[in-house]
Amino acid sequence: MRATRGAARAYILAAAVGALFCVLPALRPGAGTPWVTVGLLAGLYLVCELLGRCPFFGSSVPIRAGSFFPLLLAAGFLLPPAAAALVAIPGSLAGRVETPPATARRVWRAAQLAVTVWAASSVHGLLGGPATLGAAGSRSDRLPDLPYALLPACTAALVFSLVLTALDGSILVAAERLPVRRAWSGLPARSLGPHLVHGLAGLMMAVLWRGPYGPLSALIVLLPMYISCWVFAQYHREHAAHRATIRALVQAVDIKDTYTRGHSERVGRASVLIARELGMDQGRLEVLRFAGILHDVGKLGVPTRVLRKDGPLTPEERRVIELHPEYGHEIVRGIGFLGEARAAILHHHERLDGSGYPYGLSGREIPEYARVVAVADAFDAMTSTRSYRRGRPVPVALEELKRCAGTQFDPRMVRALVRALDRHGWSAATTAVTADEAISRPRREGAPGPAAPADGPGEVAPAPRPSADRPR
């Protein structure tokens, strides 16, 4: 909601009016609203939201309304629908807002949650949920009706999820003018699992609230939730630190060798496309993406005059630049989260026939990650446009990779890239000017040519390599 457009304002106003109609029955005289329970639950939810605005708690734990949805669901299980809707309003109006317009966002959040909790509580009541929670008070001998209490609770959580995601998508359509399909794309699938878990936690809180523990039950449930939020925050903070480390290294390479700008990100993207076709799990995909992005980090150890040289490299300069995989491995040796990516950085210039560098490994001696990155690197090398030549069309580049499969590249990785590009394509926006390889030139008769020619303009191919590429 970058700006509150007219359509968005009208939609928020309509949601607010809907929320008002939801809570009005609880405000009428003689409604019999259990104000003590409403006040306790609303106060707890308000405190949870205010913690998110506190510099100490808000910076250490990602406290959002979603962190404490079980509290709202417990209200939906314990209270009539109108009273349950009231619980969501004070905390939503006082919660943290990170982007303007703050007032519109708070009003929208309060209206959205009030309507959502009202819907969940109504379904729970229709299915006889309150009767399954047991009688209130510590002296009652009527225990919760388990497992039958699970059906109305899970159904209410499902309705909570569907209404909340429907409202989330609709405000994107109104405020951001997103297409309807895009606004709701993936929202229900991403939300359903967490909301069902929230529903079970809310049921536990409601059962304990009806039992001898009363309001203290909220603390019994909320404390473990707060701890889980803290652990989750630490994971995301560590992951963000990893990404910041990667960005810093890539930016350092881009500053030193301006020709490679954008190349690293594209190699990471192509590496992931290959890995997905190979069926690698999500954890390995992330590490492989890091390997593709950082494959040229060793250029930080190569003299700038060699990296930016316009003419042919001398044999001595070529030997210097061919050290960049080893330099890269030394740079990332101590970064533990890179795992297998470090071997890919060291060996991505090895060739299947053993004629690569730095160690002349062949076949299966070359780590799997390195074989993936080698294909991704060569593909981007050929399809990227340079200041001195245009990039090759994707079909031409793929034919060249196929021609060199089995000698320079692993055929399985080449086939995986071909399948991935057939399925997903390769956007021209990802092949902007970057430059770390060169224009093609005539090959010696009978000698296999480079899959990704990488010599600078006017350079001559080194002898007697099967693929005459300048080290990328």
N, C-alpha and C positions, 0 to 999 in steps of 0.2 A: 504494500500500500504506500507507494512513494509519495503520493499526494491523494488527499481525500477528494476524489472526483464526485460530481453530482450523483452519478448512479450509485457510487459506494455510500455516500451520505444517506441517500434514500433507503438503501438496503439496510444500513445500520439502524436507521430510525424504525424501519419495519420490524427488525429483529428485537429492538428495544420494546416496541409496543407488544410484540408477541410474548416477550418475557414478562411484561407487566400483567398481561392476561393470565399467565401461568401462576403468578404469585398472589393475585388478588383474592382468591378464595381463602388463603391463609390469613389475610388481613381483615376479613369481615368479622363484625361482632358475633360472638357465639360460635365461631368456627371450631373452637376446641383445639386450637394449635398448641402443641407441647412446647411452649416458648423456652423452657429451661434447656431442653435437648437442642432446639434450634440455636439458642444462644451459645451453648457450649461448642457445638460443631462449627458454627459460623466463626466463633472466636478462634478455635484451633486453626481453621483454614486461613483466617486472616493473619495469624501469627506466622504460619508457614509461608505465606506470600510476602510478608514484611521481612522475613529472613533473607529473601532474595534481594532486597534493596539494601541490606546491611553490607558495608564494604568488606567486613571480615568473612561472613558466611557466603555472600554472593560471589566473592572471588574464589573461594575454595571449593564450592559445590554448585553445580549447575541447577539451582532451584528454579523450577518453572511450575506452572499450574499442573502440568502433566506429572510432575514428581509426586504429587499428593492427590491424584485422582481417586485412590482408594477411599480417602476421606469423604469425597463427594459421593461416591457410590455407596459408602456406608450410610450416609444421610438419606440416599434414595431408598435403601433397604429398611431404615428405621422409621422414617417419617412419611406422612402423606405427601403426594406429589408437590402440592403448592408450597408446603413448608420446606421440603427438600430443596426446591428451587431457590428459596430465600438464602440458604446456606452458602451458595456459590457467589452471591453478589458482593458482599463487603470485601472479601479477599481479592476478587477479580478487579474491583475498582481501585484497590490499593497496590496491586502487584507491580512488579518491575516492567518497564517498557523500554526497550533498547533503541528503537527508532521512532521518529516522529511520524504522524501526529499522535502524541501520547493520549490526549483525551479521547479521540475517536477510537483508538485501539483499546483503551480500557472499557469504554462503553460497549464496544463490540464484544470483547471477551466476556464481560458480565452477562450480556444478553445471550450470547452463544451458550455459555455454561448453564445458565438458568434454564433455558429451553431444553438442553440436552439432559440435565439431571431430572427435569420434570418428566421427560419422555421415558427415561430409564425407570424412574420410580413408579410411573403409571403402569408399565408393563409388569414390573415386579409385583405390584398390587393385584393386577388382573390374574396373575398366575398363582395367587395365594401365597406369595413369598413371605409376608409378615408373620403368618401363622406358623411357618416352619422354623422361625428363629428361636422359639421358646418363649416362655413368659418372663416378663421383667421382674427383677428383684432377686435377692439372694436366697429367699426361703422357698421359692417355687420348686416343685419336684418335676416340673415339665421341662425336659431337656430339648435342645434343638432337634428338629426332625431331619437328621442326616441319614443318607445322602440326598434325600428329596429336596433339601434346601438348595442344592447345587443347580437344579434345573431353572427355577425362576431367577437365581442370581446370575447364572451364565447368560440366560436370555436377555436380562436387563443390561448386562455388560455389552452384549452384542448390539443391542439397540443404542446404547450409549456411544459405541464406536461408530456405528453407521450414521447417526444423527450428527455427531461431531465432525466426521470427515465430510459429510454432505455440506455442512455449513462452512467448513474450511475451504472446500472447493468453490462454493458459490461466491464467497467474498473475493476470491482471486479472479473469478470471472467479472465481477462488478468493479473491483478496484484496479486490477491490472490488465483488464480486457484480454485475458488469456482465453484461448479456445476451450470449450467445455471439456472435450476429451483430454486435453493436456492438463487442465486444472485438477481433474480428479484422477489422473493417471497414477496408479500405484498407491494412492492414499489408503484405500480400504485394506489392501494386503499388508502394508507396513504397520497399520494401526491395530488390526484385529488381535494379533497375538498379545502385545503389551496390554491392551485394554481388558482382555480376558484374565490376564494375570492380576491386573488391578481389581477386577471384579472379585476374584477369589480372596485377595487381601481385604477388600471392603467387606466381604461376607464374614471373614474371620473377626474383623473389628466389630461388626454388628452383633454377632453371636456373643462375643465377650462383653459388649456393652449391655446386652440384655441379661447377662449373667451376673455373678456376684461382684465383678470388677468394675462395672459401670464405666464412667468416663476415663478411668485409668487405662482401659483397654486400648484407647487411642494411642497412648504412649507406647504400649507394648508392641503395637504394629508399626507405628511411625518411626520409632528409633531404628529398627533394622532397615527400614526403607531409607532413612537418612544415611545410614552407613553404606548401603548399596549405592546410593547416589554419589557418595564421596569416592568409593572405589571406581565407579564408572567415570567420574570426573578425572581421576588420576590417570586412568587408561587413555582418555581422550587428550589430556594434557601431554602425556608422553608421546602419543601419536602425532600431535601437533608439533612437538619438538623435533621429532624425526623428519617431518615434512620441511620444517624450517631449516634443518641441517642440509637436507638435499637441495633446497632452493638456494641456499648460500653458496654451496659448492658449484652448482650449475651456473649461477650468476657470475662467480669468479672466473669460470672457464669462458663464458660469453664475453666478459670484459677483455680477457687476454686475447682471445681469438674470435674476432667479430664475425668471421665467416661461418662459425658454427652456430650462430644464434638460432634457436628454435629446433635445431637438429636433434638435440638430446631428448627433448620432450616427445618428438615424433618417433624416435627410436623406441622410447619407453612405451608409447601407444601401440606401435606395431608389434613389439615383443609380447604385449598382453594379448593382442589379437591371436598371435600364434599359439600362445600358451592355453588360451581358452579352447582352441580347436583340439589341442592335445589332451584336454580334460584335466588340467592341473587344478588343484583346489585353491580356494580364495586366498589362503595365507601365502602360498607360493606365488600367486599372481602378483601380490603386492610387492614382494621381494624382487620378483623379476622385473617389475616396472622400475624399481629403484636401480636395478642393474642396467637397464636400457638407458635411463636418464643419466647415469653416472659413468657410462662406459668410457667416455673421453676425459674424465677428470684428471688423468695423468698429464694432460697437456699443460697443466699448471707448472709442471717441472721442465717443460721444453722451452728453450729461449724464444722470446717473442719474435725476434728477427727471423727465426726459422719458420715459425707458424705462419707469419704474414708475408713470407717471401713470394714474390710474383713469378720469378723464373724457376728453372729446373733446380732440384735439390742436388747437391754434390753427394758422393757416396758417404762422406763423413756426416753431412747433415741428415741423410736418410737414416744412418745408424742412430743418430741422436733422437730423431722423432720416433723411431721404432722402439725406443725405451718407454714410451708413454704408458703402455699397459702396466709395466712394472712400477712406474712412478705412481700410477693410479692405485695399484694394489697397496703400496706403502701408505698412501694418503688415507685410505679407508680401512686399513688393517685394524685399527682400534675401535671402529664403529660396530659394536656387537650386533645391532638389530639388522644389519645388512645380510648377515648369514651367507647363503650361497651366492649372493650378488658379488661378493668379493672375488670369487673364482671366475665369474663371468667377466669382470673388469680386467682381470689378468690375462684371460685366454681368448678374448673375443676376436683376435686376429690369427688364431690357429686355424689350420685348414685340414680338411678330412684326409688329404693325401700326405700330410706331414710337412708340407713346404711353408707353413706359416711361422709366426713368431709370437712370443719370445722363446718358446722352448721346443718348437717343432713337434708338438703332439699330433697324433693322428687318430682317426676313427673314434672309438668309444673312450679313448683316453681324454678327449676333450670334454669338459663338463657340459651337461645338458644345457644349463643356462647360457653358457658361452656360445653354443651352437645356435640357440634361438636368437641371441643378440647379434650374432654375425649376419644372419639373414636379414633381420630388421634393419641393421646398420647399412648393409649394401643396398637394400630396397630404397631406403630414404635417400641414400647417396645418389642413386640413379634418377629418382623422380624429382629431386630438388633443383630449382633453377638457381644458377649462379650468375654472377655479374659477367662472366665470360662465356656462358653457354646456357641454353634452355634445358630444363629437365626432360627426361625421356617420358613418354606416355606410360601409364601403368602397365598395359598389356605387354609393351616392349620390354619393360624392366622385368616383368615376371618371366618372359621367355628367356631372358638372359640368365636369370636365377636357375631356371630349369636346365639350361645348357651346362651350367657349372655345378649342378647338383651331382654329388658323388665324388667329385674331385676337390672342390673348394667348400661346398656347403653340404650339410646333412639333408638328403632328399626328403626325409620326413618333415623337417621344419619348412622346407620350401612348399611341399604339398599343403601343409597346414596354413601357410600364409595365403596361398592361392584360394583355398576354401574360404578363409576368413574374409578376403576381399570380395569374393563372389557373393558372400552373405551380407557384408556390411559396407562395402565400397571403401574408397579412400578419398576424402574430401580434398579439393584443391586448396582449401584454406589451410590445410595442414602441411602443404608443400611450398611454403613461401621461400624467399631467398635466404639461404643459409650457406655455406659453402665449405665443405671440407673434402671434396673430391673434384676430379677434373674432367675435362673434356675428353671424349674418346678420340682415339687415333688409330691408324691402321696397325694391325698386328703382324708380327712375323708369320710368314706362311708356315702352317702346321702347328703353331703354338696356340694354346687356348688363350682367349682374351680375358680381360677383367670383367667380373660380374658387376663391379661398381668402380669404374675408372676414376682414380682419385688424384692424378697428377695435376699440378698447376698448369696454367696455360704455357704451352711451349716445352713442357718437360718431356724427357725421353724415358721410356720404360727401362727399369733396371733389369739386368740379366740375372739369371736365367729362370726367373720365377714364372710359374704357369699363369699367374694372374698379376698383371702389372699395375698394382694400385699403389698410390701414395698412401702411407699409413694415415688412417683417419683418426 
